Structure formats: C-alpha cells, structure tokens
Amino acid sequence: QVQLVESGGGLVQPGGSLRLSCAASGSFVSIRTMGWYRQAPGKQRDLVASISSSGSTNYADSVKGRFTISRDNTKNTVYLQMTSLKPEDTAVYYCNLRASNGIRWDDYWGQGTQVTVSS
C-alpha cells in the first residue's frame, strides 16, 4: 500500500501564492507519473499538472505560466507552486501518483487539501 500526505493548502487573497506538497510512503519500488488534480464544488475532478519520472511536465491551460510542478525523487515528494492565484482556482486539490510494488502499477490518491482564493 501507498500513503500520500498532502499539505500546504489554505486561504489566500487573489494574486497570492501557495505551495502544495505531497509525500508518498509505503510499499512501492518505483513511482512513475505524479500529479495534482482539483475539484471545485459541483464540478468534476480535473488535471492541474503532472510530471513524469524523467521530469517532463504537463499543465492545464488555465494554470500555464502561473503554476509549477516539481518532484524530489529522493523524498518521493511532489510539489505544486501556485502563483498569481485567482478565485477560480478555489478547489480541493488532490495529489495522484502511479506506483509499482514490483508486480503491478496502481494509481493512488491523497486525501485532498482545500485551497480558497478570496479577498
């Protein structure tokens, strides 16, 4: 099993910044893609950003130029640096990763962290 612990959410004013972190622990031998999704009330969960094991990144159009995803493979941790935040960025942010126990690959999710952008 893999456990994901997220941190860094909170309340911030428009134009502000936040940094989310997600640390993975448990029984796995390799992590492939790591990413962040978000879900606003009444909406579906959408991809915000992802990063491959080689460092290739992918961003939703709505966050390009404002958010930066990174990972520290030595700590099995993925980060999301969010700048120039807008009210429409308000959502619960979920960490996701694909990990292998040496036999199979599975997807794992964090518990979610609330990000609220409001004045």
PyMOL commands that set and color helices and strands:
alter all, ss='L'
color gray80, all
select helices_A, chain A and resi 61-63+87-89
alter helices_A, ss='H'
color red, helices_A
select strands_A, chain A and resi 2-7+10-12+18-26+30-39+46-51+57-59+67-72+77-82+91-100+105-109+113-117
alter strands_A, ss='S'
color yellow, strands_A
deselect
rebuild
show_as cartoon
